[in-house]
Amino acid sequence: MKPDPALLGWDLLIGFTVACLLATAFFAGSETGLMSVSRVRLRQLARRGPVPHLPRLERLLGRVEEPILTFLIGNNLVSVLLGAVLTAAFGARWGARGEWLAGAVTALLVITFGEIVPKVVFREYPERLTLAVTPAIRGVMFALAPARLVLRGWVALWARILPGGTAAGSAVLSREAVTALLLGHPELAGQDERFGDVLQRFLALGDRRLDEIMVPLARAVVVPPGTGLAGASSLAARSGYSRLPVADAGGGIAGWILARDLLLEAPDVPDGDAPIPPPLLRDCLFVDAGMTPYELFEEMQWQHQQMAIVADRDGRALGLVTLENLVEAVVGRIADEFDEPDADRVPADPGAQAGGRLAPARV
């Protein structure tokens, strides 16, 4: 019995559609992965052992505009090809109604399975998935190199044709030039006298290290090892902090606790000196002292943390940094109702130590 040519044709069409959706998902997911990958987490992975394709991925991140341009070209080519094939197939089967149906099916499949799903997945696991597809990215970049070259030439041509295009494309402003440009605006400078100082501190933040703005452990409020619920609750009440790091017997940091958890747990414990229950001890975010504040802010956002422990290369805890410390490094000291006037002020100088006190978020 011979196979039905019509069924065989639809099988080929389904296979072609699946292949196009996989290609679109690859382009969309890889683009999201490259834009979401954290160099901090890549360095942490490298410290644990050899990471396949890591040097290649770092080279891609160094010139990220090239793979992004490749994804743009490839995604558009595949989407147009899929739409054209489905329109021809559906039109031959159902006529004019089939063309409208092909457009709706193409949009639904591409948006759902070629854009939303891969972008969400790569956003959740950027390092793992981007490392896995790095060889494929390089292969696609090599295959689409001629198209990328033509597109760059087309863009350069329009930059020369349009008025002021060449000057706009070749102008590169340094951070110092941007600062001078903004500060030279009379209305903007007059609206807020502190704007210039804040802007200069913000631009200088990228050249600083965490050990310049962190709170050393010797100055931080830390729960001593072996402290029970009553002692930790008393310490939290005296300090006014909502988050307290807990030291271990070896001089390191075992985790951190919430004052709210202590207040809810202590009344239910007959013995006020009972040890802190393990469920109340939360894992700390440990970061490298050589990170920049920008990198730390990215990592804290990713981990949904408001406090990080700064450690040296050997893993020894040196101090801690909170989100408030990062903000104070730019805008100066942030006072609230718990602070005493003129007590433990943080210098506004960008080169001075910021965050004189441990300043986690208040309860």
Summary of the structure (lengths in Angstrom):
residues: 363
radius of gyration: 28.1
end to end distance: 76.9
largest distance: 93.3
contacts: 1036
relative contact order: 0.09
helix: 63%
strand: 9%
